[in-house]
Amino acid sequence: MTSWLESKAPLLFQELLLSSQIIDNIEKASLQSNPPHLLISGSSGVGKTAIWRLIARQVLGPSWNSTTHVLNAKDLARTSGAMAKFESFLRPEGSNSADTLAGRTSLDAYDPNLSVSNDDNGPPAGHESSKNPERIPISRIIVIEDADTLGDIRQSYLRRMMEKSSLTARFIFTSTTPSRLIEALRSRTQHIRIPRIKRQDIESLLNKISEEEQLSPARGILGDIAHVANGNIRKAIFLLEVLKHRDMLNDRKNLQDVMSFSAH
């Protein structure tokens, strides 16, 4: 069964729980003839992953999944041989090879209709990116999640790759603490700061999901979930789904029980 965190994810830029100004900035970056490298920062659960997914779909077209490559730096830091794994991600043919992930091209960059995706939900901007001949054919997007957990050595490695071999690739970094990224990386990106999501916006989203799923939550419980989530969309949706599956949406006290249990 697909989690609501996936099935309820926004499909359009306008569905993001953000101000119109931030949404406009995200959309403009995606529609530029020469899209920039991006740094998306914000606290946990504000929608950074949802944002880069929408951007990747808009920039790369319907087959975006096949040419979007994701590395979670936080997970990498918890494993042995982290530097070797980091290098193998960026240089699939080996550290001594001139071939890099960022340097690889894709025919889809020149004609997005070459590949067909059966699960495509359409362009997040409501229309595909312009076929202007001046538009740079972007072959792939490389996403580094939690990039602020990379050390200076790995960040410098990325900076050199961005300089030398990313003519048709774009990097997207997500971060909770952007100040931990070296200036050489930050200066090469367009920074999009995502604020903590307002409680009333999260409650509205929970109401929408409840209507879609034909739920009958107790009066006030959705507001309680939004309050507990404290600006974290992911946490709010997760709690609503847990309470639904446990048949516990009929009493506001049940939320406290779930929170107490998860704290142990």
FENQUIMO-V373541 format. One line per field, one symbol per residue. ss: DSSP state (2 for helix, 1 for strand, 0 for the rest). psi: psi as a letter, one per 40 degrees, with the letter a starting at -180 (. if undefined). burial: + if it has 16 or more other C-alpha atoms within 10 Angstrom, else -. A space follows every 10 residues. Layout:
ss: ???
psi: ???
burial: ???
This chain:
ss: 0002222000 0022200002 2222222222 2000000111 1000000222 2222222222 0002222111 1122222000 0222222222 0000000000 0000002220 0222000000 0000000000 0000000001 1111102220 0222222222 2222000011 1111100222 0022220001 1110000022 2222222222 2200000000 2222222220 0022222222 2222200000 0022222222 2200
psi: hhiddddeii eideeifiid dddddddddd eidgiiiihh iiiheefddd ddddddddde adfddefhhh hhddddeeii fddddddddd gdeideiehi ddehihdddd geedihhdfh eihdeeiiii fheehhghdi hhhhifdeei iddddddddd ddddffdeii hhhiidgdee iiddddeeih hhhhihhidd dddddddddd ddefigiihe dddddddddf ehdddddddd dddddefeee hddddddddd dee.
burial: ----+---++ ++++-+++-- -++--++-++ +-++++++++ +++-++++-+ ++++++++++ +++++-+++- +++--+---- -----++-++ +--------+ +++-++-+++ -+-------- --+++--++- -----+++++ ++++++++++ ----++-++- ++--++++++ ++++++-+-- ++--++-+++ ++++-++++- -++-+++-++ ------+--- ++++++++++ ++++++++++ +-++---+++ -+-++----- ----
